[in-house]
Amino acid sequence: MLENMRNIGIMAHIDAGKTTTTERILYYSGKIHKIGEIDDGAATMDFMQQEQERGITIASAAITTQWKGCQINIIDTPGHVDFTAEVERSLRVLDGAIAVICAVGHVQPQTETVWKQADRFNVPRICFVNKMDRVGADFFAAMEDVHNKFNCQTVAIELPIGAGQDFDGVIDLLRMKELHWDAASEGEKFTVSDISADLLSLAQEWRDKLVDAIASNDDALGEKYLEGEEITNEELIATLRKCTINRTLVPFLCGSSRHNQGVQPLMDAIIDFLPSPSEVPAAEGVQIKKHDEQEKVNVVCDPNAKVPVGLVFKIQYDVQAGVLCFVRMYAGKITTGTQIYNVAKKKRERINRILRVNANHMEQMDSVSAGDIAVIVGLKVSQTGDTLGSEGMPILLESVRFPEPVISIAIEPETMSDRDKLNETLEILSREDPTFTHKEDEETGQLVISGMGELHLDVLVTRIRDDFKVNCRVGAPQVTYREAVTSSADYTENYSRVLGGKENTAGLTIHVEPRQTGEGNLYTCSVKHNLDIPEEIFEAIEQSINNSFASGIKMGYPCTDTAVTITAIDYNPLTSTTFAFEAAAAEAFDKACSVASPELLEPIMAVDIESPSEFVGEAMSQMTQAGGIISSMDEKPGGNIIHAQAPMAKMFGFTTKLRSVTQGRASFGMIFSHFQKKI
C-alpha cells in the first residue's frame, strides 16, 4: 500500500502557476468535474474568501486524489514571502515536491527561498516549466538558470514543440514520441505520434544527453552504456527514479497549465520519479525517558508499528467543525474514538473524528496509518509542531522552526462587548499560524499583534473582521525589535520572603552568554535531576526563564540569541517552593543580563526587486535611500533582479515609492534575514 502513495507539494514563486497546475491535476484525475480558474475566483484549492478575492494562495490546502492506482496527497503552498510559515510546515511533512518554474521569469526570488527550504528538509523534486505559451518563454534558459542558481544537475525528460504562441505540445524523450493536446476536451484527450522529421535530430541529441546523465550516476547502467549495450526504457526510468530520490538529478518537464497542456505527463512523473513514504529516510526523533533524558531514535515508516507517531503540521479553524489538526503519520495507526498522547504538551487528547482532506470538503475515515496525511478533530491543546504518540514510549519528532515576527500593529475592539471575542479570535489565529503572535502591552494596555509583513497582517485583520465578525480598529505598523546580551555574566540570587506566615526560599546561580546570530534562545540546566530536588522545581525555573526571554531585559522587547544555563540550585526541603524559584529565576535573569552588555537589535530584511532594465537605476536609488545595501544583481530577459538588505523600519511605504519612480512596472518581495544592532 505504501508504495502506491505519494505525499507531494507544489512550490514556486507567486504567480508561477502552482494552483492552476493543481486544478488540472484534480480535473484529469477525476477529483473535480469542472476546472476552476484563479482569475474567476473559483479555484478548488483557494477556498478562503480572501484567496478568491486577491487571486493568491494564503493557506496551504491539502487534497487527496488517485492516478493510475496511486494515492496522491497534494499540498498546495503559497508563493508570497509573507506566508513563508505555510511553505515551511508543508515541506517538513512532504516526501517529494514539484517546483513550478515560469518559462519567462525562470528562477524568481521566492523560487530561491522555497528551493533552499526544500534543500534543508532533503525533499526530492521534479521541475515543471509552466507558461510555455507566453511570449518570451524559454525552456532551456529556465533549466540552465536552475542549474546555475542551485548547483544541481538538471535533465530534460521532455522538450517543448515551439514556444510562445507557437507552443504546440511536447516530445517525450524517454518514449521518443510527440504529444499534442486536444483543446476541445480541455486537454483531457491527447494524441501520441512519432516525432516529425524536422525535430528528430534535436530530440535524439537531448535523448543522448538524458541517457548519458542517468548512466553517469549509476555504476551498473554506466557499464552497459560504455560497452554500447541496449538500455531499456524500464532501466532508464528505474535509475532516474533512484537518482531523483537521492537528489543527484532533477528531471524537467514542460507545458502550459492554463491551456491544459503537459499536465498528464507531469502526473505520470509524480508516480515514476517521486518517492513513496517507505522510500524516504526514516524520520529523526528523540525518545523521552525518565527525568526528561533523551535518546535519539529513527522512526521507520511502518503502518504496523505498535507505537503510533504523528506530527501536527498545520492547525486550521473551521466554523462548523472547530479546530482541525492536519497530521502526517510516520509510524503505527491512529483510530477514531481513541486517546492519543501529545508528547510535547505531556497531555492525553481524544480523537473524535478523522477526516480525509479534500480542500474545502472532508470525508470520514475510521483510521489513519503511517505515510498518510489526514485531519483530526477533537484535539484541544495540540499546536503546529507537536508530536502525537504513546505515553508508554513517548517519541518527539523534530519540530518545525519558524522565523520570528518582524512587524506589529496595535488592535482594539470597537466596543467592550467585542473584547472577549477578539481575544478568543487572536488565540485561534495564533494557534493556526506560529508566525502570528499577540500580547497586551503592560504600559499602554493595548493589544499588539505581530506578523511577517504588511500583507500578512492585512490578511489576518481582514479575517478577524470578515470571518470571525469582530469589529476592530488597527493602528499604524511598528517594527518589532529584539534585545540580546553581547557578553557573558554570572549571577547568584538568594530569594527569601514570608508570605501568609510561611517562609519561601530559593537559591540559584545563572550563567548568560550570547549566541551566534539567528541561533535563537537556549535554556539548559547543568544541575543533575535527582531525588533531592523535586521535578516541579526544575519545571518552575525553566518556565520562569522562558517567560523572561519573552519579556526582555531593559526595553521590554523579546530576547533573541541568548543562552541561559542554571549552574547551581540551593534547595531547602522545608522552605523552598516553586513560587520562590520562579521569582528567583526571573530576578537572576534580569540582573545577569543587565551586566552582560545588552543591545537593542532591529530586523533586517532580504529584499529582491524585479525591475525593467530602463528603471534599474531609479530602483537602486530608492533602495539606498531606504538604508538598503545592494549585494548583487541578476540580469533576466526583459529586466533585472536587484538583491539587497534593508532595515524593516525603512521599508514602510516602499511599494508606493518604487512604483512611482518605475511607472508601476517594478515589484519587490522581502523576507526576514536577521537581527542586527540598531544604529
N, C-alpha and C positions, 0 to 999 in steps of 0.2 A: 504493500500500500504506500509506504513512504517514497519508494522510487517513482511513483506516479503523482507526486505532489511537488509544487514549486511555490516558494514564497518570494515574490519579486516586487521590486519598487520601480517606479518610473521617475527619474530625476533629471533636472535640466534647469537652464536659465528661464526666467519669466518669459512667457510668450513663445517658447520654442515648440510648443505643441504637445505637452505631456497629456493634458486632459483630453484633447482631441484624439490622440492616439489611443487612449484608454477606451473612449467611447466606441471606436471602431473595433477594438478587441472584444468588447462586450457584445456588440452587434453581430459580428461574424461568428462568435461562439454561441449565439442564441440566447444570451442573457437578457438582452433588451430587443425589442422588435421595431424600434424606430431610433435613428441616430439623433441624439440631442446635440445642438451646437452651442458653444460658449457664447458666441455673438448674439444668439437669441435668448440667452439666459436659461437654456434648457438642458445643460449637460447633466448626466446622471450623477457623476462624481462630485460636482459642485452643487451640493444640496442645501447649503446655508443660503439664506436670502441675500446676504451681503456678497457672497461669491457670485451669485447670479447677477446682482446689480453692477458690481465692479468688474466682472469678467476675469477675475483672478482666483487662484486656489489659495485658501487660507488654512483650512484644517485638512490633514491628510485623511482621506477616506479609504476604507478598506472594502474590498468586494471579492467574492469568490466566483469563479467561472470554470467551465470544463472545455478542454480542447483535445480532441483525439485521445480520449480516455484518460487524460491527465487533469488533476485538480490544480488550478492556478489561483493562488491568493494574491491579489494585486493591491498594492498600497500606492495611491496617487499622492505625491507630495507637492508642497508649494514651491514656487521658484523665487518668490520675493525674499530678500535677505532678512526682513523683519520677522519672518516666520521660520527662522533657522532651526528653532527647537523642534518644530514639526518634522523637519528633514532628519535631524539628529536622532530623534527617538525611533523613527521608522527604519533608518539604516541599521540601528542596533539589533533589530529582530529579523532582518532580511537575509536570505541565502544568496540572492543574486539581484542584479539591477540592470535596467535598460537606461542608458544615457541617451537622451534625445538631443541631437545637435542640429542647430539651424544651418541649412545648406548655404545661407547667405552670410549670417553673422559668425558662423563657426564657433570656436570656444569663446563664450562670453563670460563676464566676471563671475556670475553666480554658478556657471558651469564649473569653474575652477574651485569654488567653495565646496560644492557638493561632491566633486570628484575627490578632493582631499579628505572630506568626511568619510567617503566610501573606502578610501585607502586605509584610514585609521581603523575601520571595522573589518578590513580584509574582505570586502564584498566583491566577488567576481562580476564582471559586467560585459554586456554587448552594446554596441553603439548603433543607433538608428538615425541616419542623416535625413531629417524631415524637410519639408518645404522645397523639394526638388523642382516644383513647378514655378517657383518665384524667379523674377529677373535677377541675374547675378548669382544663381545657385551654382556651387562648385563642389561636387562630392570629393574629389581628390584633394582639394585645398583643405576641406574640413578634416579629412583623415590625416593629412600632414600636420595640421595645427594640433590635433590631439597628440600625435606622436612627439612633436617638439615640446609642447607645454607640459606633458605628464611623463615624458621619458618612458613610454610604453611601446611595445611592438604591435602595430596595427596590421590587420589583414582584411582585405575586401573579399567577402563571400558573394557579393552581388556587385554589378556595375549598372549605372543608370543608362537608359537609352534616351539620349538627348538631355536637355536641361532647360529650365525656364518654361516658356510657352511650348517648347518642342519636346518636353518630357513625355515619354510615351511607354513607360514600362521599365522592366529591369532584366538583366541577364543573370541567371543563377549559375555561378561559377563552379559549384560542386556537381551539378547535374548537367551543366553546359546546355541550358535551354533558355529561350526567351519567354517572359511572362508579360501579358498585356491584359489590363483590366477593362471590364465592361461597365461603362458609365450608366447605362440604363438600369442595371441591377444594383446601383450604389456600390459597385466594386465587389459585390458578393460573388459574381462569376468572373473567372479569368481564363484566358487561353494559354496553353503551353505549346510552344512551337520550336522548331530548330532555329539556331542562330543564323541570321541573314549573312550573306557572303561579305558585305561591307564591314560587318562588325566582328567577323570570326577571328581575324588576326589579333585584334585588341583583346578579345575575350581569352584567346589562347595565351597571350602574353601575361595577363593577370591571373589566369588559372595556374600557369607555371610558377608565378610568384607565390601564390597561395600554397601550392604543394611544397615548394622549397621551404617556406616559413614553417609549415607544420612538421615537415620531415626533420628540419634542423633542431626542433625542440623535442624529438623523441628518438632514442638510440635505435630501436628495432626498425622503425619506419625509415630512419635515416640510412640504415644499412641497405634496405631494399631499394631506396631511391638512388643511392650511389652505384648500386650494381645494375641499375636500369630495369629492375623488375616492375611489373604492373602493380600499381597501388589502387585498391578498390575504393569506391566512394564510402563504403561502410567503415573501412580503416581510417580514411581521412576524417570522417565525422566523429568517430570514437576518439581519435587522437586530438582533434581540435577541441572536443568537449573537455578532455583532460587538461589541455593547455589553458582553456578559458577558466576552468575551476581553479587551476594553480596560479592564475593571473600572469601567465607568461605571454599570452596572446589576447588581443582584443578584436573580436570579429566585427566587421562593419557591414550594415545593410542600409538600404535607402528607399525612399518613397515620398509620397505626399498624402499624409493622413487626411487633410482637409478634402482632397479629391479622391479619397478611397483607393489609393494605390500603394501597394507594398506592405500591407498590414498582415496578411495571412502568412507570408514567409517569415515575418518577424515572430508570429505566434509559434511557428514551427521551430524557429531558432531558440525560443524560450525553453522548449522541451528538449531540443537536441543539445544545447550547449550550456544552459544554466543548471546548477546543481540541485538535487533533491535534498531534503533536510538530513538524510543519512550520509550525504557525500561531503558535507562541510565539517571542519574540525569540531571536536567536542567543545561545548561552552565551558569557559573557565568560571569557577566559583570557589567559595570557601565554606567548609563545614564548621558550624559553630559548636564548640564543645563546652565543657564546664568552665566556669569563671570567664566566659567570653573568649576563651582561647580559640584560635582559628587554624584550620588546616586546609591547604589548597587541594581542590578536587577537580576532576574533569567530568562534566555532565554529558554522558553519551546519549544521543537521541534514540531512545528506546521506548516505544509505547507500552511495553510490558514491564517496565521498571516498577519496583514496589513503591519507591518513594517518588511522588509527583514533584516536578519542579517547573514553575511557570513564571514569566516576567510580565508585570503590568507595564505596558509601554505607552499607554495613552488613556486619559480619562476624558469622557465627554458627557455633558449633561443633556438629558432628553426630557422634554416637558411631561410626557406620559410615563416613561419608564424610570425616570430619575437618573441616578449616576450609572453610566455604562463604563465598565473597565475592559479595555482591549488587552487581551492576554495572548502571548506567544508561549506555547508549551514546549519545554525542552526535554522532559522525561516523564514517564508514567501517564496517568489519566486522571481527570477530574470529572466527577459525576454530579448532575443536578440533585439538589436536596441534601448534599453532604456538607461537612465542615472542612475548611481548609485553614492552614496556619500561615499568617503573614509573618515571615521571618524577620523582616526589618522592624516591624512595629511590635513583635512578640505578642500578637493577639490572634485569637481564633475568629474566623469570619464564616458566615453561612452563605452558601451558593444557592440562590433562589431559582435562577434560570440561566441557561447557557444558550446563546444565540449565534447563528451563522450570519456573518455580516454581508449585507447586500446593499452597500452605500446608504440609501435612505430607507430601506426596509429590512426587517430581520426575519429569520427563520429559526424556529425552535429546534434545539438539539438535546439529546439525553446526556452526552458527554463530549469532552474534547481531549484528544490524545497528543502525545509528543509529535512535534513537527507542524502541528496545525495552529491556526490563529482563530480566535473566537472572542465574543463579548460575554462577560459575566455580569449578571445583575444581582445586587444584594450586598456587595462588599461595602462596608461602612467607613473603614479607616484607610483603605488602600490608596496609595498615590503613585504617580508615574515613577518607575524605577524600583518599586517594591517587588520582592520575590515571594511567590506563593509556594508553600511546600508542606513538609510534615514536621510536626512538633517533636517526634521521636528522633528524627535525623535532619535537623534544620540546615539547609544549604542556601547560601546567599550568593546570588549572581551579581556580577559587577554592574553597578547602577549606571544610568545614563548621566553624563556630565553636561550641564547646561551653562551657557555664558551668563554672566550677571547682568541684570537690568542697568541701562545707562541713562534713561530719561524718565522724568517724573512729572506728574501734574497733580494739582490739588483737586479733589472732587467732593461735592457736598450735596445732600438731598435737598430738594426744593421745599419739602415740608418735613416736620419732625416725624410724621407718621411713616415717611419713606425711609427713615434712618435704619431701622432694623432690617427692612427688606434689602437696602443697599448693602449692609454688612453681610447678609446671607449670600447675596449675589456675588460679592467680591470673594467670599470663601469658595464658592463653586468655581469661579473663573480661575482663581489661583491654584486650585486643585487640578483643574483641566490643563493649565499652562504653567509649567515651572519657571518660565522667564517673566511671568507677571506676578508682582508682589504688591501688597498693600499694608500700610501701617498708619497708626494715628500719631501725628506729631505732638510730642508731650508739651511743647511750649505753646503752640498755637491751637491745639485741639483739632487741627484739620486732618481729614483723611487724605493720605497721599498714595497714589498708585504709580507703579514704575513698570517700564517695559523696555523693548529692544529698539524702538524707534517711533517716529511720529505716526506712521501708518499703523503700526502695531497698536498703539494706544487709541487711535481714532477708531479702529475696528472694534476694540473692546468696549469703548464708551458707547458706540452705536449699538452693540449687543446688549449692554446694560439698559439702554433706553427702549430698544425695539423688541428684543427677545424676552427680557425679564420685566419689561414695563415699569421701570423705576425712573421717576422724574429726577434729574440731577443737573447740576451746573459744574463746569470744569474751568480751571484756571489756565494760565499760560504755561507752556512746557518749561521744566527746570532740569538742569543736569544733575545726575546722581553721582556725587563724589565718593571717595573712599579714604580711609586712613590706614596707615601701616607703620610699623616700627622700622627703624633703619640700623639699629644696633642691638646688642644683647644686654639683658639685665636679669638679675635675680632679686626676689623679694620674699621675705618670710612674714606671714600675717598670723597673729595670735588674737583670736576673737573670744570675748567673754562678755556676756550680758545676762542680767537677771530679768526674766520675763515671766509674769504671772507667778512669782515666787519661786521659780525654778531656774537654776543656773544652766546656761547654754554656752558650751566652749567648743572651740575648734582651732586647729593649728595646721598650717601647710606652707610649703616653700614652692615657689613658682619660678620657672625659667622661661623668658620670652626671647625670641630671636627672629630676624627677618628671613623670609623665604625668597626664592627666585620669582621674578615677575611672572604672573599667570599660574603659579602653583596653587594659589588659594590658601585657606587657613588649615592648620593641622593641630589637633589636640592629641597628646599622648600622656600616659601616666606611667612613670618608671617604677612606681611603688607596686610590689608584687601583691596580687589579690590573695588574701589569706583569711583564715577563720577569725583572727583577732579583730579585723575591721569588717563590719557588715557591708554587703554588696550595695545597699542603698546609699551608703556614704560616697562610694565611687561614682554612682549614678548622679547624685546631687551635685558633686563637684563638676562633672562633665557637663551637666545641664546648665549650670551657672556660667561656665566658661563660654559655652556656645551662645548663651544669651548676651554675654559681654561682647563677643565678636560682633553681634548684630547691633548693639547699642553704641559701639565706637569708643574712642579714647578721650579726645578733647572737644571735638566739634559735633559729635553725635552722629557722624556718618559711619556706616558699617566698616569693619576692619577687613583687610584682604592681605594675602601673602604674609601671614603672621603665624609663627609656630609657638605653641604653649606646651610646656612639659611640667607636670607635677613631679617634683623630685623627692618630697618628703611629706608625710602626713602624721600629725600628732593627734592621736585619738584616745579619748578617755571614756571607757565604757559606762561610767557613772554620769557624766555631764555632757558628753558630746551628742549633738543632734544633727539631723540632715539640714535643718534650717540654719544652724550655726555654720556648717560647712559651705552652704550656698552663699551666705553673706561673706564669709572669709575669702572664698574663691573670687567673688566679684571685686572685693576690696583689693586683694593681692594683684588681680589683673590690672586694675586701674593704676595702682602705684607702680608696678613693674613697667607697664607700657609708657607711663608718663616720663620715666627716666631713660627710656630706650629710644630717645630722639624720634618721636612720632612725626610723620609728614602727611600733608593733605595731597591726595592723588586725584587726577582728573582722567575721565575716559578719553582715549584716543581711538579714532575710527579709521579703518582702512577704506578709502574712497576710490571708486572706479568711475571715471567719467567717459561716456561714449559721445564723441563729437565729430561732426563732419570736418574734413581736413581744413576747410577755409575758416573755421571758427576755433581751431585748436588754441591759437594764441590768446583769444579772449577767455576761453575756458580755463586755461592755465593761470591767467592773470586773476580771475575770480578765486581760484583755489588758493593762490598765495596770499591774496587779501584776506582770506578766511583763516590765515595762520597755518595753512597746509604746507607740507613738504612733499614735493613731487619726486617719486623714486624712479619711475620708468614710464615708457610709452610704447604701445604696440600699434603697428600700422595694420589696418584691415581694409578690405575692399569698401570704398565709399566712406571711410572715416578712420578715426584713431581712438584708442582706449588709453586714457591717462590714469596711471596708478599713483595714488598719493596717500598721505596720512595727515589727519587734521583733528584738532580738539573738538569734541562734541559740542561744547559751548558756542563755538563759532559757526556751527553748521545749520543753526536755525534760520529758516528763510532762504537757504542757499538755492533751493529749487527755483524760486522766483527770480533771483539774480542771474542764475545760469541761463534760464530760458530767455530772459530779457536781452542778454548780450549775444545769444546764438539764434535769435529769431525762432525760439521754441524748438530747435532741432537737436539740441544736446540733452542727454539724460544722465542721471548718475544713480549709483547704488552705494550704500555703505554698510559695513558690518563692524561690530566691536573688535578692536585689535588688542589693546592692553591698557592698563592704567599707568600713568607716569606722574612724577612730581609736578604739581601745579605751579606754573611760573607767574 
